[in-house]
């Protein structure tokens, strides 16, 4: 079942790369993966303390996830800006600057 899930995710990623381009797809994947990984790590480490009581655990899952998601937005934007700056430097290096001189009759 896990392989089927990963296969479907791979097909979706390939389609998304084809649809919007490699860099935009990379930024979207980073935008989804960073908060998800941080939420999973928090639930693994902090879950022992927060989720001892099932009622308290269920009530605290959504607020902690929202808090971690909002807290990870600066990190995600920083990484996306690094990617954007790296690609813009590559495009700027191909531009040739010239001076135009008017031709007098």
Residue pairs with C-beta under 8 A, 6 or more apart in sequence:
13 25
13 29
16 25
16 28
17 25
20 28
23 83
23 87
26 83
27 80
27 83
27 84
30 76
30 79
30 80
30 83
31 76
31 80
34 72
34 75
34 76
34 79
35 68
35 69
35 72
35 73
35 76
38 68
38 71
38 72
39 64
39 65
39 68
39 69
42 64
42 68
43 51
43 61
43 64
46 64
47 57
50 56
50 57
50 60
50 64
51 57
51 60
